[in-house]
Amino acid sequence: MQMEPKVNILLVDDKLENLLALEAILEKLGENLVRATSGEEALRCLLHQDFAVILLDVQMPGMDGFETATLIRNRGRSRHTPIIFLTAFSSSDQMLFKGYALGAVDYLLKPLDPNILTSKVTVFVELFKKTEAVKQQAAQLVAVNAELRQSEERLRSLSTCSPVGIFEIDTEGSCRYTNPRYQAICGLKATESLEKKWLESVYPEDRERAIASWSNYIREGRDYSEEFRFQTAYGSIRWVQVRSSPMLSGQGELLGYVGTLEDITERKQAEEVRAQVIREQTARQEAEAANRMKDEFLAVLSHELRTPLTSMLGWSKILRSKKLDEKATSRALEAIERNAISQMQLIEDILDVSRIIRGQLRLNVSAVNLISVMEAALEAVRPLAEPKDIKLNTILDTSVGLVYGDPARLQQVVWNLLTNAIKFTPKGGRVEVNLSVVCSQEHQTAHKYAQIQVIDTGIGISSEFLPKVFERFRQADSTTTRSHNGLGLGLAIVRHLVELHKGTIFAQSLGTGQGATFTVRLPLLQDSRRNRGSREATGEISSPVASALLAGLRVLVVDDEADTRNFLSFMFEEYGAVATAVASVDEALAVLEQAKPDILISDIGMSEQDGYTLIRKLRSLEPEQGGRIPAIALTAYTREEDRLKALSAGFQQHLSKPIDPTKLIAMVANVLKLPLEVPVS
């Protein structure tokens, strides 16, 4: 904050002790105190400075106070400066009259009362400050008025010569001003432009949209920017961008609207040409990339399939044509078996990718102990690591709980990551496998995850390839001289399997030659010992509570996958429910004719007739025939649009696979409005 400038106060006395006394009294005002020991010195001070007040001693040698005051009043700059006479001698009426006649504002007798002197001087200091402020305001006002006149003239010139049309509309919608460019764009004369709205110049096909958008703008009061075609009186069509903003008073009151019209025809034409060129270039690049990827993949596929075939056919012919001893025969059979397994894995990867693309990759889910899954995967890859002298270091936290998923597919995830790490780690390297528990805060709720990390000391991943590492058919090196085999499908399959298990996977690498780290996180099954509030937040219900809730409940399960169907039936029956499991829509409708279950649990993706068909047929029935039975949809499709589609079809809830039993039971309780306050033994 800028400090207020100090005001000058002139102290005139021939005695130094008097000046010091005056300074002592007035210093608390915080102003600039100027000394003068004679009338001549006081006059010199007045030549260069303005003073709020002058304290003038009457009795001084040479030029006394009255003579000094006379000269002060004769000068234009100091003519109106207040003078307070100070004297230690006579204060007769004659002296007073003489002092006031010379323009003095007061006459004080020494010794001075400090309070009186301070208060009198303060009055003149404040008066001086206010006078100066008024002078400054007057000067600023003159400058502002001059600037306003210049601005008005400049605005008038700008508006007249503006390359864009300008218009002003009042709150009633009447046009109050248009400039020449506006009139030219709309093809109107000056008087016509005030009578007609710009909307009347919009091309008929765009007019309905223009009227609707302008009406919304007037109603909502936001800034407006739209592009329309205008048709002039001569029939030509031009593209015009219309912009507008509300005009508000200083108090925020709406005064009207100001807007612009800009002819953007050339820009639109250039944009269309550029867009067409970009579309053609993009299409060409995509086609070239697709062809290149297809050719590279087919070349790699041919190589990868032919390589094991060469060994298999070669050893087969040797076995048929020559009699080998037992050791050579065993070696040949081992080679054939090893290459057959390798080729089978390639084919399985291709089939998995095909299932993923068609959305038909299914999981056989259950509660899974990751320790056993990871140990099985480690045992499977040890024969691959030993020839390269690669050390497999494991740190497996045995306290990690269960996850809900497909044990075979989870083993496939770990196996793929391990084989990938071993493949790209040079001889004598190291691969580390960790299993631990991590926590994550989501939506103000803490969630626990099982974290699997595979860390290698291999060739690493370049920063350019790292974002593409999980894409199908992507390989950092797909040339014929590459040093590592494979189709580039493994990591893409891993990512899809992890996402099907509602988990996440990401890769990290400091660059080429720095090794790589792959991290998988899978949600842990919820702890069944939490309180009711936590159960409601996480959808978890303890086993005793679930048994009490579901006892005697009639559940109809519909799923064309036998393993999933059997699992759901077993789960509900374990909690005391009566479960009926069928494999098709027709079987489900037949059951509904015989008995009325309390709730329907149906898969969406089924062969012949899917879950949507079932719920539509069910909802078409009368209530007494089961048309209003509550239903929960189960699906491997996890997008928001899939959930909304299931709900709009007639299901009450949607649960994505893999299924957490506790969440499914909680959802059943919620749909049937079962009380959760069940005593837990």
C-alpha positions, 0 to 999 in steps of 0.5 A, a space after each residue: 500500500 502506497 504511503 501518503 506523502 508528508 506535508 511541509 510545516 515551516 517553523 520560523 524563529 531566530 532562537 534555536 531553542 524555540 525551534 527545537 521546542 516547536 519540533 518536539 511538540 509537532 514531531 508526533 504529527 509525522 510531517 516534514 518540519 522545516 526550520 528557518 532562523 530569519 525572515 529572509 531564510 523563510 522567504 527562500 524556503 517558500 521559493 521552492 516548497 509549498 507549506 500547509 502552515 507557517 509558524 512565525 515568530 513576531 520578534 526577530 532581529 532585522 526583518 520581524 514577523 510582520 514584515 516577513 508576513 507582508 512579503 509572504 502575502 505579496 508572493 503568488 505561490 504563498 499568498 494563501 498559506 496560513 500563518 500563525 503568529 507566535 510571540 512572547 511579548 505584548 498581545 495587545 489588541 493593536 498587535 492582534 489587529 495588525 497580525 490579522 490584517 496581514 492575513 494571519 489565521 491565529 495569534 498565540 502567546 508564548 509559552 505555548 500550550 502543546 495541545 492547542 498548538 498541535 490541534 491548530 496545526 493539525 487542522 491546517 495540515 488536514 485542510 492542505 491535504 484535502 486541498 491537494 487531493 481536490 487539485 489532483 482529482 480536478 487534474 485527473 478529471 481533466 485528463 479523463 475527459 480529454 481521454 474520453 473524447 479521444 476514446 470516443 473519436 477513436 471508437 467511432 473511427 474503429 467502428 466505421 472502419 472495422 473489418 467485422 460487423 458490429 451491432 447493439 441490441 437492447 433488452 427488448 430485442 430492438 437494434 440500436 446501432 450497426 456499423 457499415 460492415 454489419 450492413 454490408 454482410 447482411 445486405 441492408 441499408 443503414 435504416 433497414 439494419 435498425 429495423 431488421 434482425 440479423 437472424 432474418 439474413 441467415 440461410 433458410 436451412 440454418 435459420 431454425 438452429 440460429 433462432 434456437 441458439 439465440 433464444 437460449 443465449 438470451 435466456 441463459 445470458 452466457 457468451 455466444 459464438 456460432 457459425 451460420 450461412 448468410 444469404 444476401 439480397 443478391 442471393 450469394 451465400 457466405 459463412 458468418 461467425 456471430 459472437 455476442 456478450 451481455 452489456 451490464 451496468 456498473 451495478 450488474 443490471 442488463 442493458 442489452 447485448 453487443 455483438 459482431 458478425 465476421 465473414 469467415 467464408 474463406 476460412 471455411 473453404 480452407 478448413 474444408 480443403 485442409 480437412 479433406 487432405 488430412 482425412 485422405 492422409 490419415 486414411 492412407 497412413 492407417 491403411 499403410 500401417 494396417 498393411 504393414 502390421 498385417 504383413 509383419 504379423 503374417 511374416 512373424 506368424 509364419 516364422 514362429 509356426 514353421 520353426 517348431 515344425 522344422 524340428 518336429 518333421 526333421 526328428 519324425 523322419 529320422 525316427 521313421 528312417 533310422 533305427 536309433 538307440 534308446 538315448 537318441 530316440 528319447 532325445 528326438 521325442 523330447 525335441 518333438 514334444 518341446 516344439 509341439 508344446 511351443 506351437 500349441 502355446 502360439 496357437 492358444 495365444 492366437 485363439 485367445 486374441 480371437 476370443 478377446 476381439 469377439 468378447 467371448 473370453 470366459 473366466 471360471 471364477 472362484 476364490 484364488 490363493 495367489 501363492 499357489 498360482 505364482 508357485 505353479 507359474 514359477 515351477 513352469 518357467 524354471 526350465 527356461 531360466 536354468 539354461 540361461 543361468 538366470 536367478 529367480 528371486 521370490 518375495 511372496 507375502 504369505 499373509 496376502 488374502 484371496 482374490 476372486 478369479 480364474 486360477 488358470 487365467 491368473 497363472 497364465 498372467 504370471 507365466 506370460 510375465 515371467 517368460 517375457 522377463 526371462 526371454 529379454 534378460 541376458 545370460 546370468 541376469 536376474 528376475 525378481 518376483 514379488 507378492 505384497 498387499 498395497 492400499 489405494 484411496 478411492 472415493 474417500 474409501 480405502 481398498 486393498 489390492 494384491 500386487 504382483 511385480 515381475 522385475 528383470 535386469 534385461 534389455 528394458 523398454 525404450 520410452 517410445 515403445 513403452 506406451 505401446 507395450 500392451 497393444 496387440 501385434 506390437 513388438 519393439 523389434 519385428 524385423 527378420 534379424 530380431 533376436 527374440 521370437 514370439 508373436 507380440 500377443 502375450 502382453 496384450 492377452 495379459 492386460 485383457 485378463 487382468 482387466 477382466 479380473 477388475 485389476 490394473 497392469 502397468 509397465 515401467 522402464 528407465 530405458 534401453 538396457 535398464 531392465 523392466 518392471 511389470 506391476 499387476 494389482 488385483 482387488 482382494 476379497 473383502 474382510 468379512 469381519 467389518 461392521 455393518 457400515 463398512 458392509 454397506 459401503 463395500 457391499 460385503 456381508 459376513 457368512 452368518 449374516 448371509 446364511 440368515 438372509 438367504 435361508 429358504 430364498 428361491 433363486 433361479 440361476 441362468 448361465 450357459 457356462 456349466 462351471 459358472 452355473 454350478 458355482 453360483 448354485 453351490 454358493 447360494 445353497 451354501 448360504 441356505 437358499 434353494 437354487 435352480 440352475 438352467 442353461 438357456 432362456 427357454 429352460 428358465 421360462 419353463 421353470 417360471 411356469 412351474 414355480 415362482 422364484 424370489 429372484 432371478 440371476 441371469 448371465 447376459 452373454 449366452 448362445 442362441 438367446 441372451 439375457 436381454 431376450 430373457 428379461 424382455 420375455 419375463 417382463 412381458 408376463 403378467 405379475 401373477 405369472 412372474 413378470 415382476 420378479 426382481 432380476 440381477 444381470 451378470 456380464 463380463 461387459 463392464 462399460 457404463 453403457 452396458 450397465 445402463 443397457 441392462 437396467 433399461 432392459 428390465 434388470 434391477 441391478 448389474 454386476 460385472 464379472 468376475 463375481 465377488 460372492 459377498 457383493 452378489 449377496 449384498 446386491 440380492 439383499 438390496 434388491 429384495 430389501 432384506 434387513 441387514 440387522 441380522 444377529 451374527 452368532 
